[in-house]
């Protein structure tokens, strides 16, 4: 069976490393982008099964990145999990309105993230 591909778009090196190690230890193939511009290019090239996206990034924020991904015919069907420090209900609403299927706040429980990833990928 082919490994499911996940793209992490985040500018925090520690979060990238933690998330990457967690997902790879559960047999996922992980790609990384350090900002939204690189992330949107990689999403089209790699065609991941899932994207994990931060909101607060340089250049383009995660909300606008999610909207752009959902408006592009090549990436619109890729589920997006927003993983961010922004915890206010308004932020969560904006993320879900932008097309994210899930919103998880940092710091996060690794088991929670992994459960959401597995749930979303099994439903696909």
Secondary structure as UniProt FT lines:
FT   STRAND          5..9
FT   HELIX           13..24
FT   TURN            25..27
FT   STRAND          29..33
FT   HELIX           36..46
FT   STRAND          50..53
FT   HELIX           62..71
FT   TURN            73..77
FT   STRAND          79..84
FT   HELIX           89..97
FT   TURN            98..99
FT   STRAND          102..105
FT   HELIX           110..123
//
